[in-house]
Amino acid sequence: MPVPVILTLIVAALLYVLTEHTRIGRLLFATGGNELATRLAGASTARLKVIAYVLSATLASLGGIVVAARVGRGDVSSGSSLMMDAVAASLIGFTVLGLRRPNVFGTAVGAVFVGVLLNGLTMLNAPYYTQDFVKGAVLVGALAMTYGFGRARS
């Protein structure tokens, strides 16, 4: 098993425990949902924002290290093509388990789905520009399932 996959599994497990089973995780979601209500409930939103930014920067630097190790050099633009993949994976993750909120398990499933989709398109010799169209169509479908069809049920 490749080292980046093991690293991803470890980070995903730690983030799952942080977001789903700790007070700080609940407060992070609350701050993102309504900062004023979280502050009025007694939480230090300034401290929570610092925690969120530090966590985000740490994970971004870890991702940069993994990309630089894979590419074999440090280049500012080496990860720019991965931005849509990351956004698609996180938004597809909203539909997993029907939670309609960001969750680590859903994002991991979305990342695997996007990876399999791109690998399949590469194996079918699809032109590179059609991969963005297919990712966009899948993303629109996932968002329609989350926000369009999901609202009719609830």
C-alpha positions as CSV (number, residue, x, y, z in Angstrom):
1,M,0.0,0.0,0.0
2,P,1.5,3.4,-1.0
3,V,2.6,5.8,1.8
4,P,0.2,8.6,0.7
5,V,-2.8,6.2,1.0
6,I,-1.7,5.2,4.5
7,L,-1.2,8.8,5.5
8,T,-4.6,9.7,4.1
9,L,-6.3,7.0,6.1
10,I,-4.6,8.1,9.3
11,V,-5.5,11.8,8.7
12,A,-9.1,10.8,7.8
13,A,-9.5,8.7,11.0
14,L,-8.1,11.5,13.2
15,L,-10.3,14.1,11.6
16,Y,-13.4,11.8,11.9
17,V,-12.8,11.4,15.6
18,L,-12.2,15.2,15.9
19,T,-15.3,16.3,14.0
20,E,-17.8,13.7,15.1
21,H,-16.8,12.7,18.7
22,T,-15.3,15.8,20.3
23,R,-16.7,19.1,21.7
24,I,-14.3,21.1,19.5
25,G,-15.6,19.4,16.4
26,R,-19.2,20.3,17.3
27,L,-18.2,23.8,18.0
28,L,-16.3,24.1,14.7
29,F,-19.5,23.1,12.9
30,A,-21.5,25.5,15.0
31,T,-19.1,28.4,14.3
32,G,-19.3,27.7,10.6
33,G,-23.1,27.5,10.7
34,N,-23.8,30.6,12.9
35,E,-20.8,32.3,14.5
36,L,-23.0,34.7,16.5
37,A,-25.1,32.0,18.0
38,T,-22.0,30.0,18.9
39,R,-20.5,33.0,20.6
40,L,-23.7,33.7,22.5
41,A,-23.8,30.1,23.6
42,G,-20.5,30.7,25.4
43,A,-17.8,29.4,23.0
44,S,-14.7,31.4,22.1
45,T,-15.2,31.8,18.4
46,A,-11.9,33.6,18.0
47,R,-10.1,30.6,19.4
48,L,-12.1,28.2,17.3
49,K,-11.3,30.2,14.1
50,V,-7.6,30.0,15.0
51,I,-7.9,26.3,15.6
52,A,-9.6,25.9,12.2
53,Y,-7.0,28.0,10.3
54,V,-4.1,26.2,12.0
55,L,-5.6,22.8,11.2
56,S,-6.3,23.9,7.6
57,A,-2.8,25.2,7.1
58,T,-1.3,22.0,8.6
59,L,-3.3,19.8,6.3
60,A,-2.6,22.0,3.3
61,S,1.2,21.8,4.0
62,L,0.9,18.0,4.4
63,G,-0.9,17.8,1.1
64,G,1.8,20.0,-0.5
65,I,4.5,17.7,0.8
66,V,2.7,14.6,-0.6
67,V,2.3,16.3,-4.0
68,A,5.9,17.5,-4.1
69,A,7.1,14.0,-3.2
70,R,4.9,12.5,-6.0
71,V,5.9,15.1,-8.6
72,G,9.5,15.0,-7.6
73,R,10.0,18.8,-7.3
74,G,8.6,21.7,-5.5
75,D,6.5,23.8,-7.9
76,V,3.9,26.4,-7.0
77,S,1.6,25.4,-9.8
78,S,1.9,21.6,-9.5
79,G,-1.3,21.2,-7.6
80,S,-3.5,23.7,-9.4
81,S,-5.1,21.0,-11.6
82,L,-6.2,19.2,-8.4
83,M,-8.5,22.0,-7.2
84,M,-11.6,20.9,-9.0
85,D,-11.0,17.3,-7.9
86,A,-10.8,18.4,-4.3
87,V,-14.0,20.6,-4.5
88,A,-15.9,17.8,-6.3
89,A,-14.8,15.2,-3.7
90,S,-15.9,17.4,-0.8
91,L,-19.2,18.3,-2.4
92,I,-20.0,14.8,-3.5
93,G,-19.3,13.9,0.1
94,F,-22.3,15.9,1.2
95,T,-24.6,13.3,-0.5
96,V,-23.0,10.4,1.3
97,L,-25.1,9.2,4.3
98,G,-27.6,12.0,3.5
99,L,-26.1,14.3,6.1
100,R,-26.2,17.4,4.0
101,R,-23.2,18.8,5.8
102,P,-19.4,18.4,5.4
103,N,-18.2,15.1,6.8
104,V,-14.9,13.2,6.7
105,F,-16.3,9.9,5.6
106,G,-18.3,11.4,2.8
107,T,-15.3,13.4,1.6
108,A,-13.2,10.2,1.6
109,V,-15.9,8.4,-0.4
110,G,-16.1,11.4,-2.8
111,A,-12.4,11.4,-3.3
112,V,-12.4,7.7,-4.1
113,F,-15.3,8.2,-6.5
114,V,-13.6,11.0,-8.3
115,G,-10.3,9.0,-8.5
116,V,-12.1,6.0,-10.0
117,L,-14.0,8.2,-12.4
118,L,-10.9,9.9,-13.7
119,N,-9.0,6.6,-13.9
120,G,-11.9,5.1,-15.9
121,L,-11.9,8.1,-18.3
122,T,-8.2,7.8,-18.7
123,M,-8.5,4.1,-19.5
124,L,-11.2,4.9,-22.1
125,N,-8.8,7.4,-23.7
126,A,-11.2,10.2,-23.2
127,P,-9.6,13.6,-24.1
128,Y,-8.4,15.6,-21.1
129,Y,-10.9,18.4,-21.5
130,T,-13.8,16.0,-21.4
131,Q,-12.8,14.9,-17.9
132,D,-13.6,18.4,-16.6
133,F,-17.0,18.2,-18.2
134,V,-17.7,14.8,-16.7
135,K,-16.5,15.9,-13.3
136,G,-18.8,19.0,-13.6
137,A,-21.8,16.9,-14.6
138,V,-21.2,14.5,-11.7
139,L,-20.8,17.5,-9.3
140,V,-24.1,19.0,-10.5
141,G,-25.8,15.7,-10.1
142,A,-24.6,15.3,-6.6
143,L,-25.6,18.8,-5.6
144,A,-29.0,18.3,-7.2
145,M,-29.4,15.1,-5.1
146,T,-28.3,16.9,-2.0
147,Y,-30.2,20.2,-2.3
148,G,-32.9,19.6,-5.0
149,F,-34.3,16.2,-4.4
150,G,-33.4,16.1,-0.7
151,R,-35.5,19.1,0.2
152,A,-38.6,17.3,-1.2
153,R,-38.2,14.5,1.3
154,S,-37.7,16.6,4.4
